Amino acid sequence: MILVSLLLIFPVGESLEYDAKFSFLTLGKMTLEVRDTLTYEGEHCYLISSVLNSSSGLRILFSINDTIEVYTSVKTLLPHLYQERINESGYHRKSNMYFNHDAHYVSYDDTLRIDIAEDTRDLLSFWYYLREIPLEGGDTIVLNVHNSQENHEIYCLVRGQERIETSAGTYNTIVVEPKTEGKGIFGAKGNMVIWYSEAERLPVQIKARMKFGSVLFKLKEVRY
């Protein structure tokens, strides 16, 4: 296992609320939260979650109510349990992923087992891990992510700095562009851009490139 010096300790109760927009249209909101610390299979873990809801005015066209919960090690931020509850219009799915980092595999509810590389993360704990490690302009950080029964090697390009205005305040940020080749883990275009604040390393803004354009998640409120 490769150990990297982590910069922050996430406060329990940290809640980050975002507006999700496509051009001038508000699609809904996303909330990222550090809900608790607890012991899972003998290891001290964070319980972190992501909740994505569509705007009430758009639910006649489409409805989204997606929840992801991850139990991730406080020490390494490696995930142990990933729980996904997807409700999108007429589509519904529940699934659990269990990470075994000693034996290097992920198992699913139906006993499907897939081999993974060392220090593989899920997509949510991946975002949090980038908050914790040093980010220097010009660097490329290579990370392994498992998502939807597939393994991905993610190249995270640190682009430099940018000042971003949001409803939650104005931030000096570090711009990180995660990319992957082939079928995109971050949407049809295969990449996204994340703006992390320099101080608290909050993901102030997230842009995901889709077939129809880019969806922008912009920080609206921070609560502790």
FIKOLZA-1660 file (N, C-alpha, C; in steps of 0.1 Angstrom, whole numbers, plus 5000, padded with zeros to 4 digits):
% residues 224
   i   px   py   pz ch aa at
   1 5008 4988 5000  A  M  N
   1 5000 5000 5000  A  M CA
   1 5009 5012 5000  A  M  C
   2 5006 5022 4992  A  I  N
   2 5013 5035 4991  A  I CA
   2 5007 5044 5000  A  I  C
   3 5015 5049 5010  A  L  N
   3 5010 5059 5020  A  L CA
   3 5013 5073 5016  A  L  C
   4 5004 5082 5016  A  V  N
   4 5006 5096 5013  A  V CA
   4 5002 5104 5025  A  V  C
   5 5010 5114 5028  A  S  N
   5 5007 5123 5039  A  S CA
   5 4994 5131 5036  A  S  C
   6 4984 5129 5045  A  L  N
   6 4971 5136 5043  A  L CA
   6 4972 5150 5050  A  L  C
   7 4965 5160 5044  A  L  N
   7 4966 5173 5049  A  L CA
   7 4955 5177 5059  A  L  C
   8 4943 5172 5058  A  L  N
   8 4932 5176 5065  A  L CA
   8 4925 5165 5073  A  L  C
   9 4917 5169 5083  A  I  N
   9 4908 5160 5090  A  I CA
   9 4894 5166 5087  A  I  C
  10 4886 5158 5081  A  F  N
  10 4872 5163 5078  A  F CA
  10 4864 5164 5090  A  F  C
  11 4857 5175 5092  A  P  N
  11 4848 5177 5104  A  P CA
  11 4835 5169 5102  A  P  C
  12 4831 5161 5112  A  V  N
  12 4818 5155 5111  A  V CA
  12 4807 5166 5111  A  V  C
  13 4798 5165 5102  A  G  N
  13 4787 5175 5100  A  G CA
  13 4790 5184 5089  A  G  C
  14 4802 5184 5083  A  E  N
  14 4804 5192 5071  A  E CA
  14 4795 5189 5060  A  E  C
  15 4787 5199 5056  A  S  N
  15 4777 5197 5045  A  S CA
  15 4779 5207 5034  A  S  C
  16 4781 5203 5022  A  L  N
  16 4783 5212 5011  A  L CA
  16 4771 5210 5001  A  L  C
  17 4764 5221 4999  A  E  N
  17 4753 5221 4990  A  E CA
  17 4756 5229 4977  A  E  C
  18 4752 5222 4966  A  Y  N
  18 4755 5228 4953  A  Y CA
  18 4742 5229 4944  A  Y  C
  19 4742 5240 4936  A  D  N
  19 4732 5241 4925  A  D CA
  19 4738 5234 4913  A  D  C
  20 4730 5226 4907  A  A  N
  20 4734 5219 4894  A  A CA
  20 4727 5226 4882  A  A  C
  21 4736 5232 4873  A  K  N
  21 4730 5240 4863  A  K CA
  21 4736 5235 4849  A  K  C
  22 4727 5237 4839  A  F  N
  22 4730 5235 4825  A  F CA
  22 4727 5248 4818  A  F  C
  23 4737 5256 4815  A  S  N
  23 4736 5269 4809  A  S CA
  23 4728 5277 4820  A  S  C
  24 4717 5284 4817  A  F  N
  24 4709 5292 4826  A  F CA
  24 4699 5284 4834  A  F  C
  25 4698 5271 4831  A  L  N
  25 4687 5262 4836  A  L CA
  25 4692 5255 4849  A  L  C
  26 4685 5257 4860  A  T  N
  26 4689 5249 4872  A  T CA
  26 4682 5235 4872  A  T  C
  27 4691 5225 4871  A  L  N
  27 4686 5211 4870  A  L CA
  27 4682 5205 4884  A  L  C
  28 4689 5210 4894  A  G  N
  28 4686 5204 4907  A  G CA
  28 4697 5208 4917  A  G  C
  29 4699 5200 4927  A  K  N
  29 4709 5203 4937  A  K CA
  29 4716 5190 4941  A  K  C
  30 4729 5192 4946  A  M  N
  30 4737 5181 4951  A  M CA
  30 4742 5184 4965  A  M  C
  31 4742 5175 4974  A  T  N
  31 4747 5177 4987  A  T CA
  31 4758 5166 4990  A  T  C
  32 4770 5171 4994  A  L  N
  32 4780 5162 4999  A  L CA
  32 4782 5164 5014  A  L  C
  33 4782 5153 5021  A  E  N
  33 4782 5154 5036  A  E CA
  33 4791 5144 5043  A  E  C
  34 4799 5149 5053  A  V  N
  34 4806 5140 5062  A  V CA
  34 4796 5137 5073  A  V  C
  35 4790 5126 5073  A  R  N
  35 4778 5123 5082  A  R CA
  35 4783 5119 5096  A  R  C
  36 4793 5111 5097  A  D  N
  36 4797 5105 5110  A  D CA
  36 4811 5099 5109  A  D  C
  37 4816 5095 5120  A  T  N
  37 4828 5086 5121  A  T CA
  37 4823 5074 5129  A  T  C
  38 4827 5062 5125  A  L  N
  38 4823 5050 5131  A  L CA
  38 4833 5039 5128  A  L  C
  39 4831 5027 5135  A  T  N
  39 4840 5016 5133  A  T CA
  39 4833 5006 5123  A  T  C
  40 4840 5003 5112  A  Y  N
  40 4835 4993 5103  A  Y CA
  40 4845 4982 5101  A  Y  C
  41 4841 4970 5104  A  E  N
  41 4850 4959 5104  A  E CA
  41 4864 4962 5110  A  E  C
  42 4863 4968 5122  A  G  N
  42 4875 4970 5130  A  G CA
  42 4883 4983 5126  A  G  C
  43 4879 4990 5116  A  E  N
  43 4887 5002 5112  A  E CA
  43 4878 5015 5114  A  E  C
  44 4885 5025 5119  A  H  N
  44 4879 5038 5121  A  H CA
  44 4876 5045 5107  A  H  C
  45 4863 5048 5105  A  C  N
  45 4859 5052 5091  A  C CA
  45 4851 5065 5092  A  C  C
  46 4851 5072 5081  A  Y  N
  46 4841 5083 5078  A  Y CA
  46 4829 5076 5072  A  Y  C
  47 4818 5082 5074  A  L  N
  47 4806 5079 5066  A  L CA
  47 4803 5091 5058  A  L  C
  48 4806 5091 5045  A  I  N
  48 4804 5103 5036  A  I CA
  48 4792 5099 5027  A  I  C
  49 4785 5110 5022  A  S  N
  49 4774 5107 5014  A  S CA
  49 4773 5118 5003  A  S  C
  50 4766 5114 4992  A  S  N
  50 4763 5123 4981  A  S CA
  50 4748 5121 4978  A  S  C
  51 4740 5132 4978  A  V  N
  51 4726 5131 4975  A  V CA
  51 4724 5141 4963  A  V  C
  52 4717 5136 4952  A  L  N
  52 4715 5144 4940  A  L CA
  52 4700 5144 4938  A  L  C
  53 4693 5155 4937  A  N  N
  53 4679 5157 4935  A  N CA
  53 4676 5166 4924  A  N  C
  54 4667 5163 4915  A  S  N
  54 4663 5172 4904  A  S CA
  54 4654 5183 4910  A  S  C
  55 4653 5194 4903  A  S  N
  55 4644 5205 4907  A  S CA
  55 4630 5201 4905  A  S  C
  56 4621 5206 4914  A  S  N
  56 4607 5202 4914  A  S CA
  56 4600 5206 4901  A  S  C
  57 4605 5218 4895  A  G  N
  57 4599 5222 4883  A  G CA
  57 4602 5214 4871  A  G  C
  58 4612 5205 4872  A  L  N
  58 4616 5197 4861  A  L CA
  58 4611 5183 4862  A  L  C
  59 4605 5179 4873  A  R  N
  59 4602 5165 4876  A  R CA
  59 4591 5160 4866  A  R  C
  60 4584 5169 4859  A  I  N
  60 4574 5164 4849  A  I CA
  60 4582 5158 4837  A  I  C
  61 4594 5163 4835  A  L  N
  61 4602 5158 4824  A  L CA
  61 4611 5147 4828  A  L  C
  62 4618 5148 4840  A  F  N
  62 4626 5138 4846  A  F CA
  62 4627 5140 4861  A  F  C
  63 4629 5129 4868  A  S  N
  63 4631 5129 4882  A  S CA
  63 4643 5122 4886  A  S  C
  64 4651 5128 4895  A  I  N
  64 4663 5122 4900  A  I CA
  64 4663 5123 4915  A  I  C
  65 4666 5111 4921  A  N  N
  65 4668 5111 4936  A  N CA
  65 4678 5100 4939  A  N  C
  66 4691 5104 4938  A  D  N
  66 4702 5094 4939  A  D CA
  66 4709 5097 4952  A  D  C
  67 4712 5086 4959  A  T  N
  67 4720 5086 4972  A  T CA
  67 4731 5076 4971  A  T  C
  68 4743 5081 4975  A  I  N
  68 4755 5073 4976  A  I CA
  68 4761 5075 4990  A  I  C
  69 4764 5064 4997  A  E  N
  69 4770 5064 5010  A  E CA
  69 4783 5055 5009  A  E  C
  70 4793 5060 5015  A  V  N
  70 4806 5053 5015  A  V CA
  70 4812 5053 5029  A  V  C
  71 4817 5041 5033  A  Y  N
  71 4825 5040 5045  A  Y CA
  71 4839 5040 5041  A  Y  C
  72 4847 5050 5045  A  T  N
  72 4860 5051 5040  A  T CA
  72 4870 5053 5052  A  T  C
  73 4881 5047 5051  A  S  N
  73 4891 5048 5062  A  S CA
  73 4895 5062 5066  A  S  C
  74 4895 5066 5078  A  V  N
  74 4900 5079 5083  A  V CA
  74 4914 5080 5080  A  V  C
  75 4922 5070 5081  A  K  N
  75 4936 5070 5080  A  K CA
  75 4941 5071 5065  A  K  C
  76 4935 5064 5056  A  T  N
  76 4939 5063 5042  A  T CA
  76 4929 5068 5032  A  T  C
  77 4917 5070 5036  A  L  N
  77 4905 5074 5028  A  L CA
  77 4903 5063 5017  A  L  C
  78 4907 5051 5019  A  L  N
  78 4903 5040 5011  A  L CA
  78 4890 5035 5015  A  L  C
  79 4881 5032 5005  A  P  N
  79 4867 5028 5008  A  P CA
  79 4866 5013 5012  A  P  C
  80 4857 5011 5021  A  H  N
  80 4854 4997 5025  A  H CA
  80 4840 4992 5020  A  H  C
  81 4831 5001 5021  A  L  N
  81 4817 4998 5017  A  L CA
  81 4811 5009 5009  A  L  C
  82 4806 5007 4997  A  Y  N
  82 4800 5017 4988  A  Y CA
  82 4785 5012 4986  A  Y  C
  83 4776 5021 4990  A  Q  N
  83 4762 5018 4989  A  Q CA
  83 4755 5028 4979  A  Q  C
  84 4748 5023 4969  A  E  N
  84 4742 5032 4959  A  E CA
  84 4727 5030 4958  A  E  C
  85 4719 5041 4958  A  R  N
  85 4705 5040 4957  A  R CA
  85 4701 5050 4946  A  R  C
  86 4698 5044 4934  A  I  N
  86 4695 5052 4922  A  I CA
  86 4680 5052 4919  A  I  C
  87 4674 5064 4918  A  N  N
  87 4660 5065 4915  A  N CA
  87 4659 5076 4904  A  N  C
  88 4657 5073 4892  A  E  N
  88 4657 5082 4881  A  E CA
  88 4645 5080 4872  A  E  C
  89 4635 5088 4873  A  S  N
  89 4622 5086 4866  A  S CA
  89 4617 5071 4868  A  S  C
  90 4616 5063 4858  A  G  N
  90 4612 5049 4860  A  G CA
  90 4622 5039 4863  A  G  C
  91 4635 5044 4864  A  Y  N
  91 4646 5035 4867  A  Y CA
  91 4650 5035 4881  A  Y  C
  92 4651 5023 4887  A  H  N
  92 4655 5022 4901  A  H CA
  92 4666 5011 4903  A  H  C
  93 4676 5014 4911  A  R  N
  93 4686 5004 4913  A  R CA
  93 4692 5005 4927  A  R  C
  94 4695 4994 4934  A  K  N
  94 4702 4994 4947  A  K CA
  94 4714 4985 4945  A  K  C
  95 4725 4989 4950  A  S  N
  95 4737 4980 4949  A  S CA
  95 4747 4984 4960  A  S  C
  96 4754 4974 4964  A  N  N
  96 4765 4975 4974  A  N CA
  96 4778 4970 4968  A  N  C
  97 4789 4977 4970  A  M  N
  97 4802 4972 4967  A  M CA
  97 4811 4971 4979  A  M  C
  98 4817 4960 4981  A  Y  N
  98 4826 4957 4992  A  Y CA
  98 4840 4956 4988  A  Y  C
  99 4849 4965 4993  A  F  N
  99 4863 4966 4989  A  F CA
  99 4871 4957 4999  A  F  C
 100 4879 4948 4993  A  N  N
 100 4889 4941 5001  A  N CA
 100 4903 4945 4996  A  N  C
 101 4909 4954 5003  A  H  N
 101 4922 4960 4998  A  H CA
 101 4933 4950 5001  A  H  C
 102 4932 4941 5010  A  D  N
 102 4943 4932 5013  A  D CA
 102 4944 4921 5001  A  D  C
 103 4932 4916 4997  A  A  N
 103 4932 4906 4986  A  A CA
 103 4930 4913 4972  A  A  C
 104 4928 4926 4972  A  H  N
 104 4927 4933 4959  A  H CA
 104 4915 4929 4951  A  H  C
 105 4903 4930 4956  A  Y  N
 105 4891 4927 4948  A  Y CA
 105 4879 4935 4954  A  Y  C
 106 4869 4937 4945  A  V  N
 106 4856 4943 4949  A  V CA
 106 4846 4932 4947  A  V  C
 107 4837 4930 4957  A  S  N
 107 4826 4921 4955  A  S CA
 107 4813 4929 4956  A  S  C
 108 4803 4923 4948  A  Y  N
 108 4789 4929 4947  A  Y CA
 108 4779 4920 4955  A  Y  C
 109 4767 4926 4956  A  D  N
 109 4756 4919 4963  A  D CA
 109 4754 4905 4957  A  D  C
 110 4755 4903 4944  A  D  N
 110 4752 4891 4938  A  D CA
 110 4764 4881 4937  A  D  C
 111 4774 4884 4946  A  T  N
 111 4786 4876 4947  A  T CA
 111 4796 4878 4936  A  T  C
 112 4793 4887 4926  A  L  N
 112 4802 4890 4916  A  L CA
 112 4815 4896 4922  A  L  C
 113 4827 4891 4918  A  R  N
 113 4839 4895 4923  A  R CA
 113 4848 4900 4912  A  R  C
 114 4854 4912 4913  A  I  N
 114 4863 4918 4903  A  I CA
 114 4876 4922 4909  A  I  C
 115 4887 4918 4903  A  D  N
 115 4900 4922 4908  A  D CA
 115 4902 4936 4906  A  D  C
 116 4909 4942 4916  A  I  N
 116 4913 4957 4915  A  I CA
 116 4927 4959 4918  A  I  C
 117 4932 4970 4914  A  A  N
 117 4946 4974 4916  A  A CA
 117 4948 4979 4931  A  A  C
 118 4960 4980 4935  A  E  N
 118 4963 4985 4949  A  E CA
 118 4958 4999 4950  A  E  C
 119 4952 5002 4962  A  D  N
 119 4947 5015 4965  A  D CA
 119 4936 5020 4956  A  D  C
 120 4927 5011 4952  A  T  N
 120 4916 5015 4943  A  T CA
 120 4905 5022 4952  A  T  C
 121 4899 5032 4946  A  R  N
 121 4889 5040 4953  A  R CA
 121 4876 5040 4945  A  R  C
 122 4865 5044 4951  A  D  N
 122 4853 5046 4944  A  D CA
 122 4852 5061 4940  A  D  C
 123 4842 5065 4933  A  L  N
 123 4842 5078 4927  A  L CA
 123 4840 5089 4937  A  L  C
 124 4832 5086 4948  A  L  N
 124 4830 5096 4958  A  L CA
 124 4842 5098 4967  A  L  C
 125 4848 5088 4972  A  S  N
 125 4860 5089 4981  A  S CA
 125 4872 5095 4973  A  S  C
 126 4871 5092 4960  A  F  N
 126 4881 5098 4951  A  F CA
 126 4881 5113 4952  A  F  C
 127 4869 5119 4951  A  W  N
 127 4868 5134 4953  A  W CA
 127 4874 5139 4966  A  W  C
 128 4871 5132 4977  A  Y  N
 128 4876 5136 4990  A  Y CA
 128 4891 5133 4991  A  Y  C
 129 4896 5123 4985  A  Y  N
 129 4910 5120 4986  A  Y CA
 129 4918 5132 4979  A  Y  C
 130 4913 5137 4968  A  L  N
 130 4920 5148 4962  A  L CA
 130 4920 5161 4971  A  L  C
 131 4911 5162 4980  A  R  N
 131 4911 5173 4990  A  R CA
 131 4922 5171 5000  A  R  C
 132 4927 5159 5002  A  E  N
 132 4936 5156 5013  A  E CA
 132 4951 5156 5009  A  E  C
 133 4954 5156 4996  A  I  N
 133 4968 5154 4992  A  I CA
 133 4974 5167 4986  A  I  C
 134 4987 5168 4986  A  P  N
 134 4993 5180 4980  A  P CA
 134 4990 5181 4965  A  P  C
 135 4986 5194 4961  A  L  N
 135 4983 5196 4947  A  L CA
 135 4992 5208 4942  A  L  C
 136 5001 5205 4933  A  E  N
 136 5010 5215 4928  A  E CA
 136 5008 5217 4913  A  E  C
 137 5007 5230 4909  A  G  N
 137 5005 5232 4895  A  G CA
 137 5015 5225 4886  A  G  C
 138 5010 5219 4875  A  G  N
 138 5019 5211 4866  A  G CA
 138 5020 5196 4870  A  G  C
 139 5016 5193 4882  A  D  N
 139 5016 5178 4886  A  D CA
 139 5005 5170 4879  A  D  C
 140 5008 5157 4877  A  T  N
 140 4998 5148 4872  A  T CA
 140 4998 5136 4883  A  T  C
 141 4986 5134 4889  A  I  N
 141 4984 5124 4899  A  I CA
 141 4976 5113 4893  A  I  C
 142 4981 5101 4894  A  V  N
 142 4975 5089 4888  A  V CA
 142 4968 5081 4899  A  V  C
 143 4955 5079 4898  A  L  N
 143 4947 5072 4908  A  L CA
 143 4939 5061 4901  A  L  C
 144 4936 5050 4909  A  N  N
 144 4928 5039 4904  A  N CA
 144 4914 5041 4910  A  N  C
 145 4903 5040 4902  A  V  N
 145 4889 5041 4906  A  V CA
 145 4881 5029 4900  A  V  C
 146 4873 5023 4909  A  H  N
 146 4864 5013 4904  A  H CA
 146 4850 5018 4905  A  H  C
 147 4842 5017 4894  A  N  N
 147 4829 5022 4893  A  N CA
 147 4821 5013 4883  A  N  C
 148 4809 5009 4887  A  S  N
 148 4800 5002 4878  A  S CA
 148 4806 4990 4872  A  S  C
 149 4813 4982 4880  A  Q  N
 149 4819 4969 4876  A  Q CA
 149 4831 4971 4866  A  Q  C
 150 4837 4983 4866  A  E  N
 150 4848 4986 4857  A  E CA
 150 4859 4993 4865  A  E  C
 151 4872 4990 4861  A  N  N
 151 4883 4996 4867  A  N CA
 151 4888 5007 4858  A  N  C
 152 4892 5019 4863  A  H  N
 152 4897 5030 4856  A  H CA
 152 4910 5035 4862  A  H  C
 153 4919 5039 4853  A  E  N
 153 4931 5047 4857  A  E CA
 153 4928 5061 4854  A  E  C
 154 4928 5070 4864  A  I  N
 154 4925 5084 4863  A  I CA
 154 4937 5092 4864  A  I  C
 155 4939 5101 4854  A  Y  N
 155 4950 5110 4854  A  Y CA
 155 4945 5124 4858  A  Y  C
 156 4950 5129 4869  A  C  N
 156 4945 5141 4875  A  C CA
 156 4955 5152 4872  A  C  C
 157 4952 5161 4863  A  L  N
 157 4961 5172 4859  A  L CA
 157 4959 5184 4868  A  L  C
 158 4969 5189 4875  A  V  N
 158 4967 5201 4883  A  V CA
 158 4971 5213 4874  A  V  C
 159 4960 5220 4871  A  R  N
 159 4961 5231 4860  A  R CA
 159 4967 5244 4865  A  R  C
 160 4966 5247 4878  A  G  N
 160 4970 5260 4884  A  G CA
 160 4959 5266 4892  A  G  C
 161 4958 5279 4893  A  Q  N
 161 4950 5286 4902  A  Q CA
 161 4939 5294 4895  A  Q  C
 162 4928 5296 4902  A  E  N
 162 4918 5305 4896  A  E CA
 162 4909 5310 4907  A  E  C
 163 4904 5322 4906  A  R  N
 163 4895 5328 4916  A  R CA
 163 4881 5326 4912  A  R  C
 164 4873 5320 4921  A  I  N
 164 4859 5316 4917  A  I CA
 164 4849 5323 4927  A  I  C
 165 4839 5329 4922  A  E  N
 165 4828 5335 4930  A  E CA
 165 4816 5325 4930  A  E  C
 166 4811 5323 4942  A  T  N
 166 4799 5315 4944  A  T CA
 166 4790 5321 4954  A  T  C
 167 4778 5316 4956  A  S  N
 167 4769 5321 4966  A  S CA
 167 4774 5319 4980  A  S  C
 168 4783 5310 4982  A  A  N
 168 4789 5307 4995  A  A CA
 168 4801 5316 4998  A  A  C
 169 4806 5324 4988  A  G  N
 169 4817 5332 4990  A  G CA
 169 4826 5332 4978  A  G  C
 170 4837 5340 4978  A  T  N
 170 4847 5340 4968  A  T CA
 170 4860 5333 4972  A  T  C
 171 4865 5324 4964  A  Y  N
 171 4876 5315 4968  A  Y CA
 171 4887 5316 4958  A  Y  C
 172 4899 5315 4964  A  N  N
 172 4911 5312 4955  A  N CA
 172 4912 5297 4954  A  N  C
 173 4912 5292 4942  A  T  N
 173 4911 5277 4940  A  T CA
 173 4923 5271 4933  A  T  C
 174 4924 5258 4934  A  I  N
 174 4934 5250 4927  A  I CA
 174 4925 5242 4917  A  I  C
 175 4929 5243 4904  A  V  N
 175 4921 5236 4893  A  V CA
 175 4927 5223 4890  A  V  C
 176 4918 5212 4891  A  V  N
 176 4922 5199 4889  A  V CA
 176 4913 5193 4878  A  V  C
 177 4920 5187 4868  A  E  N
 177 4912 5180 4857  A  E CA
 177 4915 5165 4856  A  E  C
 178 4906 5157 4862  A  P  N
 178 4907 5143 4861  A  P CA
 178 4903 5138 4847  A  P  C
 179 4911 5129 4841  A  K  N
 179 4908 5124 4828  A  K CA
 179 4910 5109 4828  A  K  C
 180 4902 5103 4819  A  T  N
 180 4904 5088 4817  A  T CA
 180 4902 5086 4802  A  T  C
 181 4908 5075 4797  A  E  N
 181 4907 5072 4783  A  E CA
 181 4895 5061 4781  A  E  C
 182 4890 5060 4769  A  G  N
 182 4880 5051 4766  A  G CA
 182 4866 5056 4772  A  G  C
 183 4858 5046 4776  A  K  N
 183 4845 5049 4781  A  K CA
 183 4846 5058 4793  A  K  C
 184 4839 5070 4793  A  G  N
 184 4841 5080 4803  A  G CA
 184 4834 5076 4816  A  G  C
 185 4842 5077 4827  A  I  N
 185 4836 5075 4840  A  I CA
 185 4830 5088 4845  A  I  C
 186 4834 5099 4839  A  F  N
 186 4829 5112 4843  A  F CA
 186 4819 5118 4833  A  F  C
 187 4813 5109 4825  A  G  N
 187 4804 5114 4815  A  G CA
 187 4809 5110 4801  A  G  C
 188 4801 5114 4791  A  A  N
 188 4804 5109 4777  A  A CA
 188 4818 5114 4772  A  A  C
 189 4822 5126 4777  A  K  N
 189 4835 5131 4772  A  K CA
 189 4847 5126 4780  A  K  C
 190 4844 5119 4791  A  G  N
 190 4855 5112 4798  A  G CA
 190 4863 5120 4807  A  G  C
 191 4859 5133 4810  A  N  N
 191 4867 5141 4819  A  N CA
 191 4858 5151 4826  A  N  C
 192 4863 5157 4836  A  M  N
 192 4856 5168 4844  A  M CA
 192 4867 5177 4849  A  M  C
 193 4862 5188 4855  A  V  N
 193 4871 5198 4861  A  V CA
 193 4866 5201 4875  A  V  C
 194 4875 5201 4885  A  I  N
 194 4872 5204 4899  A  I CA
 194 4880 5216 4904  A  I  C
 195 4873 5226 4910  A  W  N
 195 4880 5237 4916  A  W CA
 195 4880 5235 4931  A  W  C
 196 4892 5233 4937  A  Y  N
 196 4893 5231 4952  A  Y CA
 196 4898 5244 4958  A  Y  C
 197 4891 5249 4969  A  S  N
 197 4896 5261 4975  A  S CA
 197 4910 5258 4981  A  S  C
 198 4918 5268 4982  A  E  N
 198 4932 5267 4986  A  E CA
 198 4933 5264 5001  A  E  C
 199 4924 5270 5009  A  A  N
 199 4924 5268 5024  A  A CA
 199 4918 5255 5028  A  A  C
 200 4905 5254 5028  A  E  N
 200 4898 5242 5033  A  E CA
 200 4897 5231 5023  A  E  C
 201 4902 5233 5011  A  R  N
 201 4901 5223 5000  A  R CA
 201 4887 5219 4997  A  R  C
 202 4878 5229 4998  A  L  N
 202 4864 5226 4995  A  L CA
 202 4863 5225 4980  A  L  C
 203 4855 5215 4974  A  P  N
 203 4853 5215 4960  A  P CA
 203 4842 5226 4957  A  P  C
 204 4847 5237 4953  A  V  N
 204 4839 5249 4952  A  V CA
 204 4831 5248 4939  A  V  C
 205 4836 5242 4929  A  Q  N
 205 4829 5241 4916  A  Q CA
 205 4833 5228 4909  A  Q  C
 206 4824 5221 4903  A  I  N
 206 4826 5209 4895  A  I CA
 206 4819 5210 4882  A  I  C
 207 4827 5207 4871  A  K  N
 207 4821 5208 4858  A  K CA
 207 4823 5194 4851  A  K  C
 208 4811 5188 4847  A  A  N
 208 4811 5175 4841  A  A CA
 208 4807 5177 4826  A  A  C
 209 4815 5172 4817  A  R  N
 209 4812 5174 4803  A  R CA
 209 4804 5162 4798  A  R  C
 210 4792 5165 4792  A  M  N
 210 4783 5155 4787  A  M CA
 210 4781 5157 4772  A  M  C
 211 4774 5147 4766  A  K  N
 211 4771 5148 4751  A  K CA
 211 4764 5161 4747  A  K  C
 212 4755 5165 4756  A  F  N
 212 4747 5177 4753  A  F CA
 212 4753 5190 4758  A  F  C
 213 4764 5189 4764  A  G  N
 213 4770 5201 4770  A  G CA
 213 4776 5198 4783  A  G  C
 214 4779 5209 4791  A  S  N
 214 4785 5207 4804  A  S CA
 214 4775 5210 4815  A  S  C
 215 4775 5202 4826  A  V  N
 215 4767 5204 4838  A  V CA
 215 4777 5210 4848  A  V  C
 216 4773 5221 4854  A  L  N
 216 4781 5228 4864  A  L CA
 216 4775 5227 4878  A  L  C
 217 4782 5222 4887  A  F  N
 217 4778 5221 4901  A  F CA
 217 4786 5232 4909  A  F  C
 218 4778 5242 4914  A  K  N
 218 4784 5254 4920  A  K CA
 218 4780 5255 4935  A  K  C
 219 4790 5257 4943  A  L  N
 219 4788 5257 4958  A  L CA
 219 4778 5268 4961  A  L  C
 220 4768 5264 4969  A  K  N
 220 4758 5273 4973  A  K CA
 220 4758 5276 4988  A  K  C
 221 4761 5266 4996  A  E  N
 221 4761 5268 5011  A  E CA
 221 4771 5258 5017  A  E  C
 222 4778 5262 5028  A  V  N
 222 4786 5254 5036  A  V CA
 222 4781 5254 5050  A  V  C
 223 4779 5242 5056  A  R  N
 223 4774 5241 5069  A  R CA
 223 4783 5231 5077  A  R  C
 224 4784 5234 5090  A  Y  N
 224 4792 5225 5099  A  Y CA
 224 4784 5221 5111  A  Y  C
% end
